[in-house]
Amino acid sequence: MLIPMNTAAPTRSIQSPVAQSDTPALRVAPTGIARATEVLTPGALELLARLHRSFNPRRCELLEARARRQREFDSGVLPDFLPQTEAVRRADWRIARVPHDLVDRRVEITGPVERKMIINALNAPVCAFMADFEDSCSPTWHNLIQGQINLADAIDATISYVDPVSGKAYRLGERRATLIVRPRGWHLPEKHVSIDGGPVSGALFDFALYLVRNHAGLARAGTGPYFYLPKLESHLEARLWAEVFAAAETALGLEHGTIKVTVLIETLPAAFEMDEILFELRDYIVGLNCGRWDYIFSFIKKLRARRECVLPDRAQVTMERHFLKSYGDLLIRTCHRRGAHAMGGMAAQIPVRDAQANALAMERVRADKLREARAGHDGTWIAHPGLAPVARAAFDALMHGPNQLGVAREDVRVRREDLLRVPAGDITEEGVRTNIRVGVQYLEAWLRGNGCVPLYNLMEDAATAEICRAQLWQWLRHGARTSDGVPLTAPRLERLFAEELERIHAEVGPGRLLEGVFPSAARLMQQMIVQDSFDEFLTLPAYELID
């Protein structure tokens, strides 16, 4: 449909530095959702168009800069701390004031923007809920629009849900967690909206629609527009976000610094630019987060051309490994020096029915959260409300104030070689098989519109599926040997792939592999593993297959 661009936004109008265009319309795909007009408002689309025209060219330049840097890595260059920004790292400066409802973040829950999930997460005994348009959300047009509707209803306190099978009703309680929203990363397009003949940025789409619809309601509720920013690879990408925030605040008449963000350090290059990212966003940022699963994926991706950088089975790559411990310690030291929160990573475990297996899973969560609290983290992530008591107890036992900003960690001295040390360990045939099963089943669910999938007692999202896919590509590319001494060749991988598809067939039921999107998921996963080139994100080719 065509949306006129000259309708005034439902907010006060003031001079904006965002560029205007003579083009009178943008194109928006039909949604089939009755309430879509509540989020696809003229005001929201007006802001989106302004942001797109001003900042999308720079976004594209930065994506090309990523590609150039990857070519340098492939040619033998290693990531390092930037000499040109040494003055920023050495200088004494701090971020702006942290809002009252982000001072204590000891436990945060994350999940997709589904209606039931939003209610359960906001009602959970946690400090904050990160509503996710990114790794745990399959970006179907329906999911994106319905997710915006769901968040608006939650902010207005009108959200409810009735389970169609059980009939159980879900509603918000009196006490609610602080809401934080994660838009998509800079690399993802939104193909359902085009401006001047090209798709808009998924990040700008998610951000603009949420901000315009909800900033006033958030203010009335005593909170604000808070965001998690994913997949940044440089301080220049952080600077782009800062410019977007300033332009959006001006366009909507918001006080400078109203928007507050936490940045996920989940790429290898970003680990070398933590200070710089904080500095670029210093008026907006409140903390950094150890996005451990994407970070492992990025480590594989950025160093993919190096045979000596092959990682062992995913289960062996824990936060106790030197390169990951160094990354976590550096994040804590950097954040606390600047007055920012240092958030721990995701616990992928979920409660299971088997009592013995559940006890083991909860003990792993407890040990992981105690490790984070001892290290000096100010909070942590969980993916299921059932983990909240365990995570909270771990932090309550060791963190006696609202945070640990006073833990300076001046003992930490992290060098480039610490962040690049490859962990020893085995590549097992079972590890190969597990990666195949998890990767295929996650991608199948994602293509069906489900971005957060419980598999084999763990909650899998796009980040963990990326590790599965990247490890298989890496092992095959470099002829890695499994623990039995046999190299992983293309014929062997093809045999294992076929056997694991049969196992999936047995697990999910007769005929499932021949139905729906399973064949597409299996073909795409196998193609990404065996091809010579490496797809930067599995969600990019997969996105072409949805809707």
C-alpha positions as CSV (number, residue, x, y, z in Angstrom):
1,M,0.0,0.0,0.0
2,L,1.1,3.6,-0.4
3,I,1.4,5.7,2.7
4,P,1.3,9.5,2.3
5,M,4.4,11.2,3.9
6,N,2.9,14.6,4.6
7,T,0.7,13.7,7.5
8,A,1.8,15.2,10.7
9,A,3.2,12.9,13.4
10,P,1.1,12.5,16.5
11,T,3.7,14.3,18.5
12,R,4.8,17.9,18.8
13,S,6.7,19.1,15.7
14,I,10.0,20.9,16.0
15,Q,12.9,21.4,13.7
16,S,14.7,18.1,12.9
17,P,18.2,17.7,11.4
18,V,16.9,14.6,9.6
19,A,16.9,15.1,5.8
20,Q,13.7,15.6,4.0
21,S,12.9,14.1,0.5
22,D,10.7,15.2,-2.4
23,T,9.4,11.6,-2.8
24,P,5.8,11.7,-1.5
25,A,5.3,8.0,-0.6
26,L,6.8,4.8,0.7
27,R,5.6,1.3,0.1
28,V,4.4,-1.0,2.9
29,A,3.3,-4.6,2.3
30,P,-0.2,-5.6,3.4
31,T,-0.1,-7.1,6.8
32,G,-3.5,-8.9,7.2
33,I,-3.5,-7.8,10.9
34,A,-6.5,-5.7,11.9
35,R,-4.6,-3.5,14.3
36,A,-1.6,-2.9,12.1
37,T,-2.6,0.7,11.6
38,E,-2.0,1.4,15.3
39,V,1.8,0.9,14.8
40,L,2.1,1.6,11.0
41,T,0.9,5.2,11.7
42,P,1.7,8.1,9.5
43,G,3.9,9.6,12.3
44,A,5.9,6.4,12.7
45,L,6.4,6.0,9.0
46,E,7.4,9.6,8.7
47,L,10.1,9.2,11.3
48,L,11.2,5.9,9.7
49,A,11.5,7.6,6.3
50,R,13.5,10.5,7.7
51,L,15.9,8.2,9.5
52,H,16.3,6.0,6.5
53,R,17.1,8.8,4.1
54,S,19.6,10.4,6.5
55,F,21.3,7.3,7.9
56,N,20.9,4.4,5.6
57,P,23.7,5.4,3.2
58,R,26.1,5.5,6.2
59,R,24.7,2.1,7.4
60,C,25.6,0.6,4.0
61,E,29.0,2.1,4.1
62,L,29.7,0.6,7.5
63,L,28.5,-2.8,6.3
64,E,31.0,-2.5,3.4
65,A,33.6,-1.6,6.0
66,R,32.8,-4.9,7.8
67,A,33.4,-6.8,4.5
68,R,36.7,-5.0,3.9
69,R,37.9,-5.8,7.4
70,Q,36.9,-9.4,7.0
71,R,39.0,-9.6,3.8
72,E,41.9,-8.3,5.9
73,F,41.3,-11.0,8.5
74,D,41.2,-13.6,5.8
75,S,44.5,-12.3,4.4
76,G,46.3,-12.8,7.8
77,V,45.6,-9.5,9.7
78,L,44.5,-10.1,13.3
79,P,42.1,-7.9,15.3
80,D,43.8,-5.5,17.7
81,F,43.1,-2.5,19.9
82,L,43.0,0.6,17.7
83,P,46.0,2.9,17.9
84,Q,44.0,5.9,16.6
85,T,41.6,5.8,19.6
86,E,44.2,5.2,22.3
87,A,43.4,8.7,23.7
88,V,39.8,7.7,24.3
89,R,40.9,4.6,26.2
90,R,43.4,6.5,28.3
91,A,41.2,9.6,29.1
92,D,39.1,9.9,32.3
93,W,35.5,10.2,31.4
94,R,32.2,8.6,32.4
95,I,28.8,7.9,30.9
96,A,25.7,10.0,31.7
97,R,23.4,9.2,34.6
98,V,21.7,5.8,34.7
99,P,17.8,5.9,35.1
100,H,16.4,4.7,38.4
101,D,14.8,1.6,37.0
102,L,18.1,0.4,35.4
103,V,20.2,0.8,38.5
104,D,19.5,-2.7,39.7
105,R,19.6,-5.3,36.9
106,R,20.7,-8.4,38.7
107,V,18.5,-10.7,36.7
108,E,17.1,-10.0,33.2
109,I,14.9,-12.4,31.2
110,T,14.9,-12.4,27.4
111,G,12.5,-13.7,24.8
112,P,10.5,-13.0,21.7
113,V,7.8,-10.4,21.4
114,E,5.0,-13.0,21.6
115,R,2.0,-12.1,23.7
116,K,2.2,-14.9,26.2
117,M,5.9,-14.5,26.6
118,I,5.7,-10.8,27.2
119,I,3.1,-11.3,30.0
120,N,5.1,-14.1,31.7
121,A,8.3,-12.2,31.4
122,L,7.0,-8.9,32.8
123,N,5.4,-10.9,35.6
124,A,8.5,-12.9,36.4
125,P,10.6,-12.2,39.5
126,V,13.3,-10.4,37.5
127,C,14.5,-6.8,37.2
128,A,14.1,-6.4,33.4
129,F,12.7,-8.1,30.3
130,M,14.4,-7.8,27.0
131,A,11.7,-8.1,24.4
132,D,13.5,-9.4,21.3
133,F,13.0,-8.5,17.6
134,E,16.4,-10.1,16.8
135,D,17.9,-13.5,17.6
136,S,14.8,-15.1,19.2
137,C,12.3,-13.6,16.7
138,S,11.8,-14.9,13.3
139,P,11.1,-11.7,11.3
140,T,8.0,-12.7,9.5
141,W,5.8,-9.7,8.7
142,H,3.1,-11.0,11.1
143,N,5.6,-11.4,14.0
144,L,7.0,-7.9,13.6
145,I,3.7,-6.1,13.5
146,Q,2.0,-8.3,16.1
147,G,5.1,-7.8,18.3
148,Q,4.8,-4.1,18.1
149,I,1.0,-4.3,19.0
150,N,1.9,-6.6,21.9
151,L,4.5,-4.3,23.3
152,A,2.1,-1.3,23.0
153,D,-0.6,-3.2,24.9
154,A,1.9,-4.2,27.6
155,I,3.0,-0.5,28.1
156,D,-0.7,0.5,28.2
157,A,-1.3,-2.4,30.7
158,T,-4.1,-3.7,28.6
159,I,-2.4,-6.9,27.3
160,S,-4.0,-10.3,27.9
161,Y,-3.9,-13.7,26.4
162,V,-6.0,-16.8,26.6
163,D,-4.4,-20.1,25.7
164,P,-6.5,-21.7,22.9
165,V,-5.8,-25.2,24.2
166,S,-5.9,-25.0,27.9
167,G,-8.2,-21.9,28.2
168,K,-5.8,-20.4,30.8
169,A,-5.9,-16.6,30.9
170,Y,-2.7,-14.6,31.3
171,R,-2.7,-10.9,32.5
172,L,-0.2,-8.5,33.9
173,G,0.4,-8.4,37.6
174,E,0.8,-5.3,39.7
175,R,4.6,-5.6,39.8
176,R,6.3,-5.6,36.4
177,A,9.8,-5.9,35.2
178,T,11.4,-2.9,33.3
179,L,10.9,-3.3,29.6
180,I,13.9,-3.2,27.2
181,V,13.6,-3.8,23.5
182,R,16.2,-5.3,21.2
183,P,15.8,-4.2,17.5
184,R,17.5,-6.1,14.8
185,G,21.1,-5.5,13.9
186,W,22.5,-3.2,11.3
187,H,22.9,-6.0,8.8
188,L,19.3,-7.1,8.5
189,P,16.9,-5.5,6.0
190,E,13.1,-5.1,6.3
191,K,11.8,-6.2,2.9
192,H,8.2,-5.4,3.6
193,V,8.9,-1.6,3.6
194,S,10.7,0.2,0.8
195,I,11.7,3.8,0.5
196,D,12.9,5.3,-2.7
197,G,12.9,1.8,-4.3
198,G,15.0,0.0,-1.6
199,P,14.3,-1.9,1.6
200,V,14.6,-0.1,4.9
201,S,16.9,-1.2,7.7
202,G,15.3,-3.7,10.0
203,A,17.0,-1.9,12.9
204,L,15.5,1.5,12.0
205,F,12.1,-0.1,11.4
206,D,11.9,-1.8,14.8
207,F,13.3,1.3,16.6
208,A,11.2,3.9,14.9
209,L,7.8,2.1,15.2
210,Y,8.4,1.3,18.9
211,L,9.6,4.8,19.8
212,V,6.9,6.8,18.1
213,R,4.1,4.6,19.5
214,N,5.3,4.2,23.0
215,H,7.5,7.0,24.2
216,A,4.7,9.0,25.8
217,G,3.2,5.9,27.5
218,L,6.6,4.9,28.9
219,A,7.0,8.4,30.3
220,R,3.6,8.2,32.0
221,A,4.6,4.8,33.5
222,G,7.7,6.4,35.0
223,T,10.2,4.6,32.7
224,G,11.6,5.3,29.3
225,P,12.5,4.0,25.8
226,Y,15.3,1.5,26.6
227,F,17.0,-0.6,24.0
228,Y,19.6,-3.4,23.6
229,L,21.8,-2.9,20.6
230,P,23.1,-6.1,18.9
231,K,25.9,-7.2,16.6
232,L,27.9,-4.0,16.6
233,E,31.4,-4.5,15.2
234,S,33.0,-1.0,15.7
235,H,32.7,2.3,17.5
236,L,31.7,3.9,14.2
237,E,28.6,1.7,14.2
238,A,27.9,2.9,17.7
239,R,28.3,6.5,16.5
240,L,25.7,5.9,13.9
241,W,23.2,4.8,16.5
242,A,24.0,7.9,18.6
243,E,23.3,10.1,15.6
244,V,20.0,8.2,15.0
245,F,19.0,8.7,18.6
246,A,19.7,12.4,18.6
247,A,17.8,12.9,15.4
248,A,14.8,10.9,16.7
249,E,14.7,12.7,20.0
250,T,14.7,16.1,18.2
251,A,12.0,15.0,15.8
252,L,9.8,13.8,18.6
253,G,10.5,16.7,21.0
254,L,12.2,14.5,23.5
255,E,14.9,15.7,25.9
256,H,18.4,14.7,24.8
257,G,19.4,11.5,26.4
258,T,15.9,10.2,27.0
259,I,16.7,7.1,25.1
260,K,18.9,4.7,27.0
261,V,20.8,1.6,25.6
262,T,22.8,-1.4,26.5
263,V,25.2,-2.7,23.9
264,L,25.9,-6.4,23.4
265,I,29.6,-7.1,23.0
266,E,29.0,-10.1,20.9
267,T,31.5,-9.7,18.0
268,L,35.2,-10.2,18.2
269,P,36.1,-6.7,16.7
270,A,33.8,-5.0,19.3
271,A,35.8,-6.6,22.1
272,F,38.7,-4.5,21.1
273,E,36.6,-1.3,21.1
274,M,34.6,-1.4,24.3
275,D,35.8,1.9,25.6
276,E,35.2,3.5,22.2
277,I,31.7,2.2,22.0
278,L,30.9,3.5,25.4
279,F,32.4,6.9,24.5
280,E,30.4,7.2,21.3
281,L,27.1,6.5,23.1
282,R,28.1,8.2,26.4
283,D,24.9,10.3,26.5
284,Y,22.7,7.2,25.9
285,I,24.5,4.1,27.1
286,V,24.0,2.4,30.5
287,G,26.0,-0.8,30.1
288,L,27.6,-3.5,28.0
289,N,26.5,-7.2,27.9
290,C,28.6,-10.3,27.4
291,G,26.7,-11.8,24.4
292,R,28.6,-15.0,24.8
293,W,27.0,-17.2,22.1
294,D,27.2,-14.7,19.3
295,Y,30.7,-13.9,20.5
296,I,31.8,-17.5,20.0
297,F,30.2,-17.5,16.5
298,S,32.0,-14.2,15.7
299,F,35.3,-15.7,16.9
300,I,34.9,-18.5,14.4
301,K,33.6,-16.2,11.6
302,K,36.3,-13.6,11.9
303,L,39.2,-16.1,12.1
304,R,37.7,-18.6,9.7
305,A,40.6,-18.6,7.3
306,R,43.0,-19.8,10.1
307,R,43.5,-23.5,10.5
308,E,45.0,-22.9,14.0
309,C,41.8,-21.2,15.1
310,V,39.5,-24.2,14.9
311,L,37.4,-24.6,18.0
312,P,36.4,-27.8,19.8
313,D,32.9,-29.0,20.4
314,R,30.5,-26.2,21.4
315,A,29.9,-27.8,24.8
316,Q,33.6,-27.5,25.6
317,V,33.7,-23.7,24.9
318,T,32.7,-22.4,28.3
319,M,33.2,-19.0,29.9
320,E,36.1,-20.5,31.9
321,R,38.2,-20.8,28.8
322,H,40.9,-18.2,28.7
323,F,39.8,-16.2,25.7
324,L,36.2,-15.9,27.0
325,K,37.2,-15.2,30.6
326,S,39.5,-12.5,29.3
327,Y,36.7,-11.0,27.3
328,G,34.3,-11.0,30.3
329,D,36.9,-9.6,32.7
330,L,37.8,-6.8,30.3
331,L,34.1,-5.9,29.9
332,I,33.7,-5.6,33.7
333,R,36.8,-3.5,34.1
334,T,36.0,-1.2,31.1
335,C,32.3,-0.7,32.2
336,H,33.0,0.0,35.8
337,R,35.7,2.5,35.0
338,R,33.1,4.5,33.0
339,G,30.2,4.1,35.4
340,A,28.4,1.6,33.2
341,H,26.8,-1.8,34.1
342,A,28.6,-5.0,33.1
343,M,25.9,-7.6,32.3
344,G,26.6,-11.3,32.3
345,G,25.6,-13.7,29.6
346,M,22.7,-16.0,28.8
347,A,22.0,-19.3,30.6
348,A,20.7,-21.6,27.8
349,Q,19.4,-24.2,30.2
350,I,15.7,-24.6,30.7
351,P,13.7,-26.5,33.3
352,V,13.0,-30.1,32.3
353,R,10.6,-32.7,33.6
354,D,13.1,-35.4,34.5
355,A,14.0,-34.6,38.2
356,Q,17.6,-35.7,38.0
357,A,18.3,-33.9,34.7
358,N,16.6,-30.8,36.0
359,A,18.7,-30.8,39.2
360,L,21.8,-31.0,37.0
361,A,20.7,-28.2,34.8
362,M,19.8,-25.9,37.7
363,E,23.2,-26.6,39.3
364,R,24.9,-25.5,36.1
365,V,22.9,-22.3,36.0
366,R,23.8,-21.7,39.7
367,A,27.5,-22.2,39.1
368,D,27.5,-20.0,36.1
369,K,25.7,-17.1,37.8
370,L,27.9,-17.4,40.9
371,R,31.0,-17.2,38.6
372,E,29.5,-14.0,37.0
373,A,28.7,-12.4,40.4
374,R,32.2,-13.2,41.8
375,A,33.8,-11.7,38.7
376,G,32.0,-8.4,39.3
377,H,29.1,-8.5,36.9
378,D,26.1,-6.3,37.8
379,G,23.5,-8.8,36.5
380,T,22.8,-11.7,34.2
381,W,20.5,-13.1,31.6
382,I,18.1,-16.0,31.7
383,A,15.7,-17.4,29.0
384,H,13.1,-19.0,31.2
385,P,11.1,-17.7,34.2
386,G,11.9,-21.0,36.0
387,L,15.6,-20.0,36.2
388,A,14.9,-16.6,38.0
389,P,15.1,-17.9,41.6
390,V,18.4,-19.7,40.9
391,A,20.0,-16.7,39.2
392,R,18.7,-14.2,41.8
393,A,19.9,-16.3,44.7
394,A,23.4,-16.4,43.2
395,F,23.6,-12.7,42.8
396,D,21.9,-11.9,46.1
397,A,24.5,-14.1,47.9
398,L,27.4,-12.0,46.5
399,M,26.0,-8.7,45.4
400,H,24.8,-6.8,48.5
401,G,23.9,-3.5,46.8
402,P,22.0,-2.8,43.6
403,N,25.1,-3.3,41.4
404,Q,28.9,-3.8,41.7
405,L,30.1,-0.6,40.0
406,G,32.5,-0.3,42.9
407,V,34.3,-3.4,41.8
408,A,37.0,-1.8,39.7
409,R,38.9,-5.0,38.6
410,E,42.1,-3.1,38.3
411,D,43.8,-6.5,38.4
412,V,42.6,-7.1,34.9
413,R,45.3,-6.7,32.1
414,V,44.0,-8.1,28.9
415,R,46.2,-8.2,25.8
416,R,45.4,-9.0,22.2
417,E,46.8,-12.5,22.6
418,D,44.5,-13.1,25.6
419,L,41.4,-12.4,23.5
420,L,42.7,-14.5,20.6
421,R,43.9,-17.6,22.5
422,V,42.3,-20.7,20.9
423,P,41.0,-23.2,23.5
424,A,42.2,-26.8,23.4
425,G,39.7,-29.6,23.2
426,D,38.2,-32.4,21.2
427,I,36.0,-32.4,18.1
428,T,33.8,-35.5,18.5
429,E,31.5,-37.2,16.1
430,E,28.7,-36.7,18.6
431,G,29.5,-32.9,18.5
432,V,29.2,-33.0,14.7
433,R,25.9,-34.8,14.9
434,T,24.5,-32.5,17.5
435,N,25.4,-29.4,15.5
436,I,23.6,-30.9,12.5
437,R,20.5,-31.8,14.4
438,V,20.3,-28.5,16.3
439,G,21.1,-26.4,13.2
440,V,18.5,-28.1,10.9
441,Q,15.7,-28.1,13.5
442,Y,16.3,-24.5,14.6
443,L,16.3,-23.3,11.0
444,E,13.1,-25.2,10.3
445,A,11.4,-23.6,13.2
446,W,12.7,-20.2,12.2
447,L,11.3,-20.6,8.7
448,R,7.9,-21.4,10.3
449,G,8.0,-18.2,12.3
450,N,9.5,-19.4,15.6
451,G,12.8,-17.9,16.5
452,C,13.2,-19.4,20.0
453,V,13.2,-23.2,20.2
454,P,13.8,-25.7,23.1
455,L,16.0,-28.5,21.8
456,Y,17.6,-31.2,23.9
457,N,17.1,-29.4,27.2
458,L,18.6,-26.1,25.9
459,M,16.9,-22.9,24.6
460,E,18.3,-22.3,21.1
461,D,18.1,-19.1,19.2
462,A,19.8,-17.8,16.1
463,A,23.1,-17.2,17.9
464,T,23.5,-20.8,19.0
465,A,22.3,-22.1,15.6
466,E,25.0,-19.9,14.1
467,I,27.7,-21.7,16.2
468,C,26.4,-25.0,14.9
469,R,26.6,-23.9,11.3
470,A,29.9,-22.1,11.6
471,Q,31.6,-25.0,13.4
472,L,30.6,-27.5,10.8
473,W,31.8,-25.2,8.0
474,Q,35.1,-24.6,9.9
475,W,35.7,-28.2,10.6
476,L,35.0,-29.3,7.0
477,R,37.0,-26.4,5.5
478,H,40.1,-27.2,7.5
479,G,39.8,-31.0,7.4
480,A,39.6,-31.2,11.2
481,R,39.9,-34.7,12.7
482,T,37.4,-36.0,15.2
483,S,38.6,-37.6,18.4
484,D,38.7,-41.0,16.7
485,G,41.4,-39.6,14.4
486,V,39.2,-39.6,11.3
487,P,39.1,-36.4,9.2
488,L,35.8,-34.7,8.6
489,T,35.6,-34.9,4.8
490,A,32.7,-34.0,2.5
491,P,31.6,-37.6,2.0
492,R,31.7,-38.3,5.8
493,L,29.7,-35.1,6.5
494,E,27.2,-36.0,3.9
495,R,26.7,-39.5,5.5
496,L,26.4,-38.0,9.0
497,F,24.0,-35.4,7.7
498,A,21.7,-38.1,6.2
499,E,21.8,-40.2,9.3
500,E,20.9,-37.2,11.5
501,L,18.0,-36.3,9.3
502,E,16.8,-39.8,9.8
503,R,17.1,-39.3,13.6
504,I,15.2,-36.1,13.4
505,H,12.6,-37.9,11.3
506,A,12.2,-40.5,14.1
507,E,12.0,-37.8,16.8
508,V,9.5,-35.5,15.3
509,G,7.2,-38.0,13.6
510,P,6.5,-39.8,10.3
511,G,6.5,-37.7,7.2
512,R,7.7,-34.5,9.0
513,L,10.9,-34.2,6.9
514,L,8.9,-34.3,3.7
515,E,6.4,-31.6,4.8
516,G,6.4,-27.9,5.2
517,V,9.7,-26.2,5.3
518,F,11.8,-29.0,6.6
519,P,13.3,-29.8,3.1
520,S,14.1,-26.2,2.6
521,A,15.8,-25.9,6.0
522,A,17.8,-29.1,5.5
523,R,18.9,-28.0,2.0
524,L,19.9,-24.5,3.2
525,M,21.8,-25.7,6.2
526,Q,23.7,-28.3,4.2
527,Q,24.5,-25.7,1.4
528,M,25.9,-23.2,3.9
529,I,28.1,-25.8,5.4
530,V,29.6,-27.3,2.2
531,Q,30.0,-24.2,0.1
532,D,33.5,-22.5,-0.2
533,S,32.2,-19.1,0.8
534,F,30.9,-18.3,4.3
535,D,27.5,-16.6,4.7
536,E,27.9,-13.8,7.2
537,F,24.6,-14.7,8.9
538,L,22.4,-17.6,8.3
539,T,19.4,-15.4,8.7
540,L,20.2,-13.5,5.5
541,P,19.6,-16.3,3.0
542,A,16.9,-17.7,5.3
543,Y,15.1,-14.4,5.3
544,E,14.5,-14.8,1.5
545,L,12.5,-17.9,2.2
546,I,9.9,-16.5,4.7
547,D,6.7,-14.7,3.9
